[in-house]
Amino acid sequence: MAKVTEALTLLATIWREAFTHDQGRRALTMQFHDSILDVFSYRTADVVAAPDFALPVIELYGGRDVARHFPFPQHGNGPSPLVVGGDVAVAMRGGGQDAVDFVNWLTRPRASGERDALTDWVDEGGFLTPYRAPSHPLLRAPAQALSRAENRHYDLSDRLIGRLEGGDGRGLWRVLTELFTDVTAGTVAPATAAAAAREKIVEGAAR
């Protein structure tokens, strides 16, 4: 747990230095789409971490021609990490061979120039795949990075199991929200807040 404690302390320290009390309280009530609007509509922010389903909102406010992206900053001397989502196609046991055949069709490599229903979906920005570069200009570079990344990692939400998984208000999401609250909207020292978060993680994993 030493590495976990170290990571939580670093995160809490970054949050403490990056947010004022008022900004921390505002962040706790902000919805995801508001963060996109802050950049491309209100112009009150410069950067937002957004998946491909943010593209319609970006384009609605004229951001297609000005939107840019950059790789996740590297730490140390290794290659820059590529953080990816772990959404997968699964054939359930009761689905039979038809389900297996369908998953195999979805995931097979496509030849250059080959078109089918899946390639049309990829071109619309449905998801990134190492087998095809999407037509949308904002998605081409991420798709290329996916196909050649040496330092690829699934994001944290896709690596959790048991009591620690879950969306808003549950599992590790709740632990990290409380950590953020303690060090931004509150006055708890980063090391103290990190230690408390670690104990919540241990308790959640043990249930």
Backbone as a printed PyTorch tensor [residue, N CA C, xyz], in Angstrom:
tensor([[[  0.8120,  -1.2180,   0.0000],
         [  0.0000,   0.0000,   0.0000],
         [  0.8450,   1.2670,   0.0000]],

        [[  2.1750,   1.1200,   0.1090],
         [  3.0250,   2.3110,   0.1380],
         [  2.8890,   3.1090,  -1.1510]],

        [[  2.8370,   2.4000,  -2.2950],
         [  2.6960,   3.0780,  -3.5850],
         [  1.3440,   3.7690,  -3.7000]],

        [[  0.3200,   3.1250,  -3.1510],
         [ -1.0170,   3.7300,  -3.1700],
         [ -1.0260,   5.0120,  -2.3460]],

        [[ -0.4360,   4.9490,  -1.1660],
         [ -0.3620,   6.1240,  -0.3020],
         [  0.4220,   7.2390,  -0.9760]],

        [[  1.5250,   6.8710,  -1.6090],
         [  2.3420,   7.8720,  -2.3100],
         [  1.5600,   8.5270,  -3.4360]],

        [[  0.8200,   7.7190,  -4.2020],
         [  0.0340,   8.2560,  -5.3120],
         [ -1.0830,   9.1710,  -4.8050]],

        [[ -1.7750,   8.7600,  -3.7490],
         [ -2.8520,   9.5740,  -3.1900],
         [ -2.3220,  10.8890,  -2.6220]],

        [[ -1.1660,  10.8330,  -1.9790],
         [ -0.5690,  12.0520,  -1.4280],
         [ -0.1720,  13.0080,  -2.5340]],

        [[  0.4150,  12.4720,  -3.6020],
         [  0.7900,  13.3190,  -4.7370],
         [ -0.4390,  13.9490,  -5.3550]],

        [[ -1.4850,  13.1510,  -5.5470],
         [ -2.7200,  13.6710,  -6.1320],
         [ -3.3250,  14.7550,  -5.2490]],

        [[ -3.3720,  14.5000,  -3.9480],
         [ -3.9380,  15.4860,  -3.0220],
         [ -3.1200,  16.7700,  -3.0180]],

        [[ -1.8030,  16.6480,  -3.1240],
         [ -0.9320,  17.8300,  -3.1490],
         [ -1.1640,  18.6530,  -4.4120]],

        [[ -1.2870,  17.9720,  -5.5430],
         [ -1.5620,  18.6720,  -6.8060],
         [ -2.8840,  19.4050,  -6.7220]],

        [[ -3.9130,  18.7360,  -6.2010],
         [ -5.2200,  19.3820,  -6.0760],
         [ -5.1640,  20.5810,  -5.1420]],

        [[ -4.4610,  20.4510,  -4.0320],
         [ -4.3800,  21.5510,  -3.0720],
         [ -3.7330,  22.7760,  -3.7240]],

        [[ -2.7210,  22.5490,  -4.5410],
         [ -2.0060,  23.6660,  -5.1620],
         [ -2.7410,  24.2370,  -6.3740]],

        [[ -3.5770,  23.4230,  -7.0090],
         [ -4.2190,  23.8470,  -8.2600],
         [ -5.5470,  24.5640,  -8.0490]],

        [[ -6.2060,  24.3240,  -6.9100],
         [ -7.5530,  24.8620,  -6.7030],
         [ -7.6120,  25.7630,  -5.4790]],

        [[ -8.3170,  26.8790,  -5.6270],
         [ -8.6980,  27.6590,  -4.4580],
         [ -9.9160,  26.9860,  -3.8300]],

        [[-10.3020,  27.4370,  -2.6320],
         [-11.4840,  26.8640,  -1.9830],
         [-12.7300,  27.0540,  -2.8540]],

        [[-12.8950,  28.2370,  -3.4350],
         [-14.0790,  28.5000,  -4.2600],
         [-14.0660,  27.6310,  -5.5120]],

        [[-12.8930,  27.4640,  -6.1290],
         [-12.8100,  26.6330,  -7.3200],
         [-13.0950,  25.1730,  -6.9920]],

        [[-12.6210,  24.7160,  -5.8470],
         [-12.9030,  23.3470,  -5.4330],
         [-14.3850,  23.1090,  -5.2380]],

        [[-15.0610,  24.0430,  -4.5880],
         [-16.5090,  23.8920,  -4.3730],
         [-17.2580,  23.9050,  -5.7100]],

        [[-16.8280,  24.7470,  -6.6310],
         [-17.4880,  24.7940,  -7.9430],
         [-17.2660,  23.4930,  -8.7120]],

        [[-16.0580,  22.9560,  -8.6380],
         [-15.7670,  21.7120,  -9.3510],
         [-16.6450,  20.5690,  -8.8670]],

        [[-16.9870,  20.5660,  -7.5940],
         [-17.7960,  19.4890,  -7.0300],
         [-19.2330,  19.5090,  -7.5360]],

        [[-19.6810,  20.6260,  -8.0450],
         [-21.0550,  20.7280,  -8.5530],
         [-21.1120,  20.7930, -10.0750]],

        [[-19.9690,  20.7890, -10.7350],
         [-19.9330,  20.9180, -12.1950],
         [-20.2320,  19.5840, -12.8760]],

        [[-21.0630,  19.6330, -13.9050],
         [-21.3220,  18.4620, -14.7330],
         [-20.3010,  18.4030, -15.8630]],

        [[-20.0990,  17.2100, -16.4210],
         [-19.0560,  17.0470, -17.4230],
         [-19.2520,  17.9610, -18.6300]],

        [[-20.4930,  18.0750, -19.1140],
         [-20.7050,  18.9020, -20.3080],
         [-20.3700,  20.3660, -20.0410]],

        [[-20.4730,  20.7980, -18.7650],
         [-20.1120,  22.1820, -18.4430],
         [-18.6280,  22.4290, -18.6740]],

        [[-17.7970,  21.4210, -18.4070],
         [-16.3610,  21.6050, -18.6120],
         [-16.0240,  21.7600, -20.0850]],

        [[-16.7930,  21.1190, -20.9490],
         [-16.5930,  21.2990, -22.3930],
         [-17.0170,  22.7020, -22.8090]],

        [[-18.1460,  23.1460, -22.2700],
         [-18.6290,  24.4880, -22.5980],
         [-17.6690,  25.5640, -22.1000]],

        [[-17.0290,  25.3350, -20.9590],
         [-16.0740,  26.3140, -20.4380],
         [-14.9720,  26.5990, -21.4440]],

        [[-14.5640,  25.5750, -22.1960],
         [-13.4800,  25.7520, -23.1740],
         [-13.9980,  26.3160, -24.4880]],

        [[-15.0690,  25.7330, -25.0170],
         [-15.4580,  26.0300, -26.3920],
         [-16.6210,  27.0170, -26.5260]],

        [[-17.3000,  27.3260, -25.4300],
         [-18.3870,  28.3000, -25.4980],
         [-18.1010,  29.5240, -24.6340]],

        [[-17.8660,  29.2890, -23.3240],
         [-17.6610,  30.4090, -22.4130],
         [-16.2380,  30.9660, -22.4790]],

        [[-15.2880,  30.1520, -22.9700],
         [-13.8720,  30.5550, -23.0820],
         [-13.2750,  30.9270, -21.7200]],

        [[-13.7070,  30.2310, -20.6880],
         [-13.1610,  30.4830, -19.3580],
         [-12.1050,  29.4470, -18.9620]],

        [[-11.8390,  28.4840, -19.8410],
         [-10.8210,  27.4660, -19.5980],
         [-10.1300,  27.1460, -20.9140]],

        [[ -8.9530,  26.5690, -20.8130],
         [ -8.1480,  26.2980, -22.0060],
         [ -8.0630,  24.8270, -22.3730]],

        [[ -8.2410,  23.9260, -21.4030],
         [ -8.0230,  22.4980, -21.6420],
         [ -9.1380,  21.6980, -20.9860]],

        [[ -9.5550,  20.6240, -21.6520],
         [-10.5200,  19.7020, -21.0690],
         [-10.1590,  18.2940, -21.5250]],

        [[-10.2600,  17.3260, -20.6200],
         [-10.0710,  15.9210, -20.9770],
         [-11.4150,  15.3770, -21.4340]],

        [[-11.5260,  15.0250, -22.7100],
         [-12.8290,  14.6700, -23.2560],
         [-12.7300,  13.4680, -24.1820]],

        [[-13.7100,  12.5690, -24.1300],
         [-13.7670,  11.4370, -25.0610],
         [-14.3880,  11.8560, -26.3810]],

        [[-14.4890,  10.9120, -27.3040],
         [-14.9690,  11.2820, -28.6330],
         [-16.4260,  11.7120, -28.6380]],

        [[-17.2180,  11.3030, -27.6220],
         [-18.6230,  11.7230, -27.6490],
         [-18.7970,  13.2010, -27.2880]],

        [[-17.6970,  13.8870, -26.9760],
         [-17.7660,  15.3310, -26.7710],
         [-17.7290,  16.0880, -28.0970]],

        [[-17.3910,  15.3970, -29.1890],
         [-17.2260,  16.0820, -30.4740],
         [-18.4650,  16.8450, -30.9360]],

        [[-19.6730,  16.2950, -30.8250],
         [-20.8380,  17.0790, -31.2670],
         [-20.9780,  18.4000, -30.5190]],

        [[-20.6650,  18.4160, -29.2160],
         [-20.7460,  19.6610, -28.4450],
         [-19.6620,  20.6320, -28.9000]],

        [[-18.4640,  20.1250, -29.1100],
         [-17.3580,  20.9650, -29.5750],
         [-17.7130,  21.6090, -30.9110]],

        [[-18.2520,  20.8100, -31.8310],
         [-18.5820,  21.3220, -33.1590],
         [-19.7630,  22.2860, -33.1200]],

        [[-20.7020,  22.0620, -32.1990],
         [-21.8570,  22.9410, -32.0820],
         [-21.4290,  24.3700, -31.7830]],

        [[-20.3620,  24.5040, -31.0020],
         [-19.8930,  25.8390, -30.6270],
         [-18.6900,  26.2860, -31.4440]],

        [[-18.5540,  25.7220, -32.6310],
         [-17.5340,  26.1830, -33.5560],
         [-16.1310,  25.8030, -33.1970]],

        [[-15.9730,  24.7090, -32.4350],
         [-14.6400,  24.3620, -31.9730],
         [-13.8790,  23.3940, -32.8400]],

        [[-14.4910,  22.8810, -33.9020],
         [-13.8120,  21.8590, -34.7140],
         [-12.5070,  22.3800, -35.2950]],

        [[-12.4930,  23.6280, -35.7430],
         [-11.3100,  24.1780, -36.3950],
         [-10.2590,  24.6630, -35.4080]],

        [[-10.6260,  24.8470, -34.1560],
         [ -9.6570,  25.3540, -33.1710],
         [ -9.2550,  24.3000, -32.1440]],

        [[ -9.9960,  23.2030, -32.0610],
         [ -9.6970,  22.1660, -31.0780],
         [ -8.3990,  21.4520, -31.4470]],

        [[ -7.5780,  21.2190, -30.4580],
         [ -6.3200,  20.4880, -30.6320],
         [ -6.1810,  19.4840, -29.4930]],

        [[ -5.2740,  18.5450, -29.6420],
         [ -5.0410,  17.5850, -28.5710],
         [ -3.5490,  17.3310, -28.4490]],

        [[ -3.1500,  16.7540, -27.3330],
         [ -1.7410,  16.4550, -27.0990],
         [ -1.6530,  15.1740, -26.2820]],

        [[ -0.5460,  14.4540, -26.3780],
         [ -0.4150,  13.2050, -25.6300],
         [ -0.2990,  13.4560, -24.1410]],

        [[ -0.6700,  12.4630, -23.3570],
         [ -0.5570,  12.5600, -21.9000],
         [  0.9130,  12.7520, -21.5420]],

        [[  1.2440,  13.7110, -20.6790],
         [  2.6630,  13.9740, -20.3570],
         [  3.3480,  12.7450, -19.7780]],

        [[  4.5610,  12.4980, -20.2230],
         [  5.2990,  11.3520, -19.7150],
         [  5.9310,  11.6660, -18.3690]],

        [[  6.1580,  10.6210, -17.5900],
         [  6.7900,  10.7570, -16.2820],
         [  8.0780,   9.9520, -16.3070]],

        [[  9.2160,  10.6030, -16.0400],
         [ 10.4950,   9.8970, -16.0940],
         [ 11.0210,   9.8190, -17.5170]],

        [[ 11.7740,   8.7670, -17.7940],
         [ 12.4380,   8.6480, -19.0880],
         [ 11.7400,   7.7040, -20.0560]],

        [[ 10.6480,   7.0920, -19.6370],
         [  9.9570,   6.1520, -20.5070],
         [  9.1020,   6.8500, -21.5420]],

        [[  8.5040,   6.0810, -22.4640],
         [  7.6230,   6.6740, -23.4820],
         [  6.3600,   7.2420, -22.8540]],

        [[  5.7670,   8.2060, -23.5220],
         [  4.5290,   8.7910, -23.0200],
         [  3.4490,   7.7190, -22.9230]],

        [[  2.7010,   7.6660, -21.8210],
         [  1.6740,   6.6280, -21.6830],
         [  0.4460,   6.9510, -22.5210]],

        [[ -0.2320,   5.9240, -22.9590],
         [ -1.5120,   6.0740, -23.6360],
         [ -2.5650,   5.4390, -22.7380]],

        [[ -3.4620,   6.2540, -22.2080],
         [ -4.5030,   5.7720, -21.3070],
         [ -5.7510,   5.4890, -22.1340]],

        [[ -6.2160,   4.2520, -22.1090],
         [ -7.3230,   3.8420, -22.9660],
         [ -8.4700,   3.3000, -22.1250]],

        [[ -9.6590,   3.2860, -22.7120],
         [-10.8210,   2.7020, -22.0700],
         [-10.8910,   1.2170, -22.3550]],

        [[-11.5000,   0.4960, -21.4470],
         [-11.5540,  -0.9510, -21.5890],
         [-12.9140,  -1.4860, -21.9790]],

        [[-13.7350,  -0.6830, -22.6360],
         [-15.0450,  -1.1800, -23.0610],
         [-14.8450,  -2.2750, -24.1080]],

        [[-15.4880,  -3.4030, -23.9120],
         [-15.2620,  -4.5490, -24.7920],
         [-16.5870,  -5.1630, -25.2190]],

        [[-16.5040,  -5.9230, -26.2900],
         [-17.6520,  -6.7080, -26.7390],
         [-17.5560,  -8.0850, -26.1030]],

        [[-18.6270,  -8.5360, -25.4820],
         [-18.6140,  -9.8040, -24.7520],
         [-19.7130, -10.7080, -25.2870]],

        [[-19.3580, -11.9640, -25.5320],
         [-20.3480, -12.9660, -25.9250],
         [-20.7720, -13.7200, -24.6610]],

        [[-22.0190, -13.5510, -24.2720],
         [-22.5190, -14.2420, -23.0860],
         [-22.7170, -15.7320, -23.3870]],

        [[-22.6500, -16.5300, -22.3450],
         [-22.7280, -17.9880, -22.5100],
         [-24.0310, -18.4050, -23.1840]],

        [[-25.1060, -17.7060, -22.8730],
         [-26.3950, -18.0850, -23.4490],
         [-26.6060, -17.6010, -24.8630]],

        [[-25.6600, -16.8480, -25.3920],
         [-25.8360, -16.2890, -26.7280],
         [-25.6020, -17.2680, -27.8520]],

        [[-24.8900, -18.3380, -27.5630],
         [-24.6590, -19.3330, -28.6070],
         [-23.5960, -18.9020, -29.6030]],

        [[-23.4670, -19.6770, -30.6550],
         [-22.4300, -19.4270, -31.6550],
         [-22.6540, -18.1250, -32.4030]],

        [[-23.9110, -17.7230, -32.5530],
         [-24.1780, -16.4660, -33.2480],
         [-23.5240, -15.2920, -32.5250]],

        [[-23.5700, -15.2900, -31.1870],
         [-22.9560, -14.2140, -30.4130],
         [-21.4440, -14.2230, -30.5920]],

        [[-20.8520, -15.4180, -30.5690],
         [-19.4010, -15.5290, -30.7690],
         [-19.0170, -15.0350, -32.1610]],

        [[-19.7730, -15.4280, -33.1610],
         [-19.4840, -15.0000, -34.5360],
         [-19.5780, -13.4850, -34.6650]],

        [[-20.5560, -12.8930, -33.9790],
         [-20.7310, -11.4450, -34.0620],
         [-19.5600, -10.7070, -33.4250]],

        [[-19.1030, -11.1660, -32.2450],
         [-17.9520, -10.5430, -31.5920],
         [-16.7110, -10.6900, -32.4600]],

        [[-16.5250, -11.8680, -33.0720],
         [-15.3740, -12.0610, -33.9650],
         [-15.4400, -11.1230, -35.1590]],

        [[-16.6350, -10.8850, -35.6780],
         [-16.7850,  -9.9680, -36.8110],
         [-16.4690,  -8.5380, -36.3990]],

        [[-16.9020,  -8.1470, -35.2050],
         [-16.6290,  -6.7960, -34.7220],
         [-15.1400,  -6.5400, -34.5560]],

        [[-14.4160,  -7.5310, -34.0740],
         [-13.0340,  -7.3020, -33.6500],
         [-11.9880,  -7.7260, -34.6720]],

        [[-12.3640,  -8.3130, -35.7910],
         [-11.3580,  -8.7680, -36.7510],
         [-10.7030,  -7.5700, -37.4440]],

        [[ -9.4420,  -7.7130, -37.8510],
         [ -8.7810,  -6.6480, -38.6090],
         [ -9.4650,  -6.4340, -39.9500]],

        [[ -9.5380,  -5.1800, -40.3590],
         [-10.1100,  -4.8410, -41.6600],
         [ -8.9960,  -4.5390, -42.6550]],

        [[ -9.1220,  -5.0130, -43.8640],
         [ -8.1440,  -4.7150, -44.9090],
         [ -8.2680,  -3.2640, -45.3260]],

        [[ -7.1880,  -2.7210, -45.8470],
         [ -7.1990,  -1.3360, -46.3220],
         [ -8.2520,  -1.1720, -47.4120]],

        [[ -9.1050,  -0.1870, -47.2430],
         [-10.1500,   0.0770, -48.2230],
         [-11.4200,  -0.7170, -48.0260]],

        [[-11.4040,  -1.7000, -47.1250],
         [-12.6030,  -2.5050, -46.8780],
         [-13.6260,  -1.6950, -46.1010]],

        [[-14.8770,  -1.8020, -46.5170],
         [-15.9320,  -1.0510, -45.8460],
         [-17.0690,  -1.9960, -45.4760]],

        [[-17.6170,  -1.7710, -44.2820],
         [-18.8070,  -2.4810, -43.8520],
         [-19.4880,  -1.6030, -42.8080]],

        [[-20.5080,  -2.1290, -42.1270],
         [-21.2460,  -1.3280, -41.1550],
         [-20.3370,  -0.8330, -40.0320]],

        [[-19.3470,  -1.6380, -39.6310],
         [-18.4720,  -1.2420, -38.5400],
         [-17.5660,  -0.0840, -38.9470]],

        [[-16.9940,  -0.1510, -40.1520],
         [-16.1070,   0.9360, -40.5780],
         [-16.8810,   2.2390, -40.7220]],

        [[-18.1310,   2.1610, -41.1440],
         [-18.9490,   3.3760, -41.2210],
         [-19.1550,   3.9580, -39.8210]],

        [[-19.3490,   3.0930, -38.8380],
         [-19.5460,   3.5360, -37.4520],
         [-18.2680,   4.1850, -36.9260]],

        [[-17.1160,   3.5770, -37.1820],
         [-15.8430,   4.1460, -36.7480],
         [-15.6470,   5.5280, -37.3590]],

        [[-16.0000,   5.6800, -38.6370],
         [-15.8330,   6.9720, -39.3050],
         [-16.6850,   8.0600, -38.6770]],

        [[-17.7800,   7.6770, -38.0390],
         [-18.6330,   8.6520, -37.3800],
         [-18.1360,   9.0250, -35.9930]],

        [[-17.0590,   8.3820, -35.5370],
         [-16.5330,   8.6680, -34.2050],
         [-17.1160,   7.7900, -33.1320]],

        [[-17.5790,   6.5870, -33.4890],
         [-18.1730,   5.6950, -32.5110],
         [-17.1720,   5.1780, -31.4990]],

        [[-15.9780,   4.8320, -31.9630],
         [-14.9130,   4.4000, -31.0650],
         [-13.6000,   4.3650, -31.8250]],

        [[-12.5190,   4.2450, -31.0800],
         [-11.1960,   4.1370, -31.6820],
         [-10.8170,   2.6720, -31.8170]],

        [[-10.1560,   2.3350, -32.8860],
         [ -9.6980,   0.9830, -33.1200],
         [ -8.3360,   1.0350, -33.7930]],

        [[ -7.4320,   0.1120, -33.4640],
         [ -6.1260,   0.1070, -34.1260],
         [ -6.1930,  -0.3340, -35.5760]],

        [[ -7.3710,  -0.8140, -36.0200],
         [ -7.4810,  -1.3560, -37.3600],
         [ -7.9350,  -0.3510, -38.4120]],

        [[ -8.3350,   0.8310, -37.9700],
         [ -8.8310,   1.7900, -38.9590],
         [ -8.6880,   3.2160, -38.4230]],

        [[ -8.2050,   4.1020, -39.2810],
         [ -8.1220,   5.5100, -38.9080],
         [ -9.4630,   6.1720, -39.1990]],

        [[-10.1110,   6.7710, -38.2040],
         [-11.4060,   7.4190, -38.4380],
         [-11.2530,   8.6490, -39.3190]],

        [[-12.3400,   9.0220, -39.9540],
         [-12.2890,  10.1550, -40.8700],
         [-12.2480,  11.4930, -40.1460]],

        [[-12.7490,  11.5460, -38.9020],
         [-12.7840,  12.8120, -38.1860],
         [-11.3550,  13.2520, -37.8470]],

        [[-10.9780,  14.4850, -38.1950],
         [ -9.5850,  14.9220, -37.9970],
         [ -9.1230,  14.9000, -36.5460]],

        [[-10.0270,  15.1180, -35.5980],
         [ -9.6200,  15.1200, -34.2000],
         [ -9.3730,  13.7160, -33.6470]],

        [[ -9.8030,  12.6890, -34.3870],
         [ -9.6470,  11.3200, -33.9080],
         [ -8.5260,  10.5610, -34.5990]],

        [[ -7.9710,  11.1250, -35.6730],
         [ -6.9580,  10.3810, -36.4190],
         [ -5.7040,  10.1310, -35.6100]],

        [[ -5.1660,  11.1850, -34.9720],
         [ -3.9310,  11.0240, -34.2090],
         [ -4.1080,  10.0720, -33.0290]],

        [[ -5.2080,  10.1680, -32.2380],
         [ -5.3900,   9.1860, -31.1590],
         [ -5.4820,   7.7530, -31.6710]],

        [[ -6.1460,   7.5510, -32.8210],
         [ -6.2510,   6.1980, -33.3670],
         [ -4.8830,   5.6730, -33.7930]],

        [[ -4.0690,   6.5420, -34.3800],
         [ -2.7160,   6.1330, -34.7710],
         [ -1.8750,   5.8190, -33.5420]],

        [[ -2.0340,   6.6220, -32.4870],
         [ -1.2850,   6.3670, -31.2480],
         [ -1.6960,   5.0380, -30.6370]],

        [[ -2.9700,   4.6940, -30.7340],
         [ -3.4560,   3.4330, -30.1920],
         [ -2.8020,   2.2450, -30.8770]],

        [[ -2.5580,   2.3600, -32.1720],
         [ -2.0220,   1.2340, -32.9290],
         [ -0.5320,   1.0140, -32.6880]],

        [[  0.1910,   2.0420, -32.2250],
         [  1.6320,   1.8850, -32.0760],
         [  2.1380,   2.1530, -30.6520]],

        [[  1.2350,   2.3220, -29.7000],
         [  1.6550,   2.6700, -28.3380],
         [  2.4590,   1.5460, -27.6980]],

        [[  3.5700,   1.9060, -27.0760],
         [  4.3950,   0.9470, -26.3460],
         [  4.0570,   0.9630, -24.8480]],

        [[  3.4600,   2.0390, -24.3850],
         [  3.2030,   2.2050, -22.9540],
         [  1.7090,   2.4250, -22.7500]],

        [[  0.9330,   1.3840, -23.0270],
         [ -0.5270,   1.4800, -23.0230],
         [ -1.0820,   1.0270, -21.6730]],

        [[ -2.0080,   1.8120, -21.1350],
         [ -2.6050,   1.4870, -19.8340],
         [ -4.1180,   1.6770, -19.9080]],

        [[ -4.8660,   0.7560, -19.2930],
         [ -6.2940,   0.9750, -19.1270],
         [ -6.5190,   1.9910, -18.0230]],

        [[ -7.5500,   2.8170, -18.1970],
         [ -7.8040,   3.8140, -17.1620],
         [ -8.3160,   3.1280, -15.8930]],

        [[ -8.2620,   3.8600, -14.7920],
         [ -8.5130,   3.2640, -13.4820],
         [ -9.8980,   2.6560, -13.3750]],

        [[-10.8980,   3.2920, -13.9850],
         [-12.2650,   2.7870, -13.8500],
         [-12.4240,   1.3930, -14.4520]],

        [[-11.5520,   1.0510, -15.4120],
         [-11.6400,  -0.2590, -16.0550],
         [-10.7640,  -1.3040, -15.3760]],

        [[-10.0640,  -0.9180, -14.3150],
         [ -9.1820,  -1.8570, -13.6180],
         [ -9.6970,  -2.2090, -12.2280]],

        [[-10.8390,  -1.6610, -11.8570],
         [-11.3780,  -1.8920, -10.5160],
         [-12.3160,  -3.0840, -10.5000]],

        [[-12.3600,  -3.7520,  -9.3570],
         [-13.2480,  -4.8870,  -9.1820],
         [-13.9200,  -4.7890,  -7.8080]],

        [[-14.9700,  -5.5320,  -7.6400],
         [-15.6090,  -5.6410,  -6.3350],
         [-16.2050,  -4.3370,  -5.8420]],

        [[-16.0360,  -4.0800,  -4.5450],
         [-16.6680,  -2.9320,  -3.8940],
         [-16.0840,  -1.6010,  -4.3410]],

        [[-14.9040,  -1.6180,  -4.9240],
         [-14.2760,  -0.3580,  -5.3150],
         [-14.7560,   0.1400,  -6.6710]],

        [[-15.4020,  -0.7070,  -7.4500],
         [-15.8910,  -0.2560,  -8.7470],
         [-17.1860,   0.5240,  -8.5740]],

        [[-17.6630,   1.0870,  -9.6510],
         [-18.9250,   1.8250,  -9.5780],
         [-18.7700,   3.2480, -10.0540]],

        [[-19.8770,   3.8290, -10.4270],
         [-19.8640,   5.1790, -10.9690],
         [-19.9780,   6.2380,  -9.8930]],

        [[-20.5960,   7.3350, -10.2540],
         [-20.6880,   8.5120,  -9.4030],
         [-21.2580,   8.1590,  -8.0250]],

        [[-20.5010,   8.5160,  -6.9800],
         [-20.9820,   8.3210,  -5.6180],
         [-20.7390,   6.9490,  -5.0380]],

        [[-20.0460,   6.0730,  -5.7670],
         [-19.8240,   4.7210,  -5.2680],
         [-18.3500,   4.3420,  -5.4020]],

        [[-17.9210,   3.3800,  -4.6010],
         [-16.5950,   2.8030,  -4.7330],
         [-15.4690,   3.8180,  -4.6540]],

        [[-14.4550,   3.6030,  -5.4800],
         [-13.2940,   4.4740,  -5.4540],
         [-13.6510,   5.8900,  -5.8950]],

        [[-14.6670,   6.0100,  -6.7480],
         [-15.1190,   7.3370,  -7.1760],
         [-15.4680,   8.1760,  -5.9450]],

        [[-16.1820,   7.5850,  -5.0210],
         [-16.5750,   8.3120,  -3.8050],
         [-15.3510,   8.6400,  -2.9490]],

        [[-14.4170,   7.6890,  -2.8270],
         [-13.2060,   7.9230,  -2.0310],
         [-12.4270,   9.1100,  -2.5930]],

        [[-12.2440,   9.1410,  -3.9160],
         [-11.4770,  10.2230,  -4.5250],
         [-12.2230,  11.5520,  -4.4600]],

        [[-13.5550,  11.5080,  -4.5560],
         [-14.3390,  12.7380,  -4.4100],
         [-14.1770,  13.3160,  -3.0100]],

        [[-14.1940,  12.4460,  -2.0110],
         [-14.0130,  12.9130,  -0.6360],
         [-12.5950,  13.4200,  -0.4120]],

        [[-11.6060,  12.7960,  -1.0500],
         [-10.2340,  13.2840,  -0.9700],
         [-10.1280,  14.6780,  -1.5800]],

        [[-10.7280,  14.8530,  -2.7440],
         [-10.7280,  16.1610,  -3.4010],
         [-11.4040,  17.2080,  -2.5230]],

        [[-12.5360,  16.8450,  -1.9490],
         [-13.2730,  17.7760,  -1.0850],
         [-12.4290,  18.1920,   0.1110]],

        [[-11.7500,  17.2350,   0.7300],
         [-10.9570,  17.5200,   1.9260],
         [ -9.8450,  18.5340,   1.6660]],

        [[ -9.1840,  18.4200,   0.5030],
         [ -7.9960,  19.2530,   0.2800],
         [ -8.2680,  20.5160,  -0.5440]],

        [[ -9.4610,  20.6280,  -1.1270],
         [ -9.7630,  21.8390,  -1.9020],
         [-10.8330,  22.6770,  -1.2070]],

        [[-12.0320,  22.1250,  -1.0880],
         [-13.0970,  22.8480,  -0.3880],
         [-12.8580,  22.8580,   1.1100]],

        [[-12.0950,  21.8930,   1.6160],
         [-11.7750,  21.8210,   3.0350],
         [-10.3470,  22.2600,   3.3160]],

        [[ -9.8890,  21.9800,   4.5160],
         [ -8.5510,  22.4330,   4.9290],
         [ -7.6740,  21.2850,   5.4270]],

        [[ -8.0230,  20.0590,   5.0850],
         [ -7.2480,  18.9060,   5.5280],
         [ -5.9190,  18.8710,   4.7760]],

        [[ -4.8400,  18.5890,   5.4870],
         [ -3.5240,  18.4940,   4.8650],
         [ -3.4960,  17.3240,   3.8870]],

        [[ -2.8040,  17.4630,   2.7480],
         [ -2.7710,  16.3860,   1.7480],
         [ -2.3720,  15.0310,   2.3120]],

        [[ -1.3300,  14.9780,   3.1450],
         [ -0.8830,  13.6920,   3.6870],
         [ -1.9500,  13.0650,   4.5810]],

        [[ -2.6340,  13.8830,   5.3770],
         [ -3.6880,  13.3840,   6.2580],
         [ -4.8770,  12.8770,   5.4460]],

        [[ -5.2640,  13.6550,   4.4390],
         [ -6.3880,  13.2510,   3.5980],
         [ -6.0610,  11.9790,   2.8250]],

        [[ -4.8100,  11.8590,   2.3540],
         [ -4.3950,  10.6700,   1.6120],
         [ -4.4240,   9.4350,   2.4970]],

        [[ -3.9860,   9.5700,   3.7430],
         [ -4.0120,   8.4350,   4.6730],
         [ -5.4430,   7.9750,   4.9380]],

        [[ -6.3540,   8.9160,   5.0680],
         [ -7.7610,   8.5740,   5.2860],
         [ -8.3360,   7.8780,   4.0510]],

        [[ -7.9700,   8.3720,   2.8700],
         [ -8.4490,   7.7500,   1.6300],
         [ -7.9180,   6.3310,   1.4930]],

        [[ -6.6600,   6.1300,   1.8630],
         [ -6.0750,   4.7860,   1.8110],
         [ -6.8480,   3.8060,   2.6870]],

        [[ -7.2250,   4.2470,   3.8980],
         [ -7.9680,   3.3700,   4.8010],
         [ -9.3430,   3.0310,   4.2340]],

        [[ -9.9640,   3.9830,   3.5510],
         [-11.2600,   3.7130,   2.9220],
         [-11.1140,   2.6910,   1.8000]],

        [[-10.0200,   2.7780,   1.0590],
         [ -9.7690,   1.8170,  -0.0160],
         [ -9.5490,   0.4220,   0.5590]],

        [[ -8.7560,   0.3290,   1.6220],
         [ -8.5050,  -0.9590,   2.2740],
         [ -9.8150,  -1.5630,   2.7820]],

        [[-10.6370,  -0.7260,   3.3920],
         [-11.9200,  -1.2030,   3.9240],
         [-12.8310,  -1.6650,   2.7960]],

        [[-12.8560,  -0.8800,   1.7000],
         [-13.7140,  -1.2600,   0.5760],
         [-13.2620,  -2.5380,  -0.1020]],

        [[-11.9450,  -2.7340,  -0.2030],
         [-11.4210,  -3.9340,  -0.8490],
         [-11.6540,  -5.1790,  -0.0080]],

        [[-11.7840,  -4.9960,   1.3070],
         [-11.9050,  -6.1360,   2.2140],
         [-13.3480,  -6.6280,   2.3510]],

        [[-14.2920,  -5.8380,   1.9130],
         [-15.7040,  -6.2170,   2.0870],
         [-16.0660,  -7.3760,   1.1550]]])
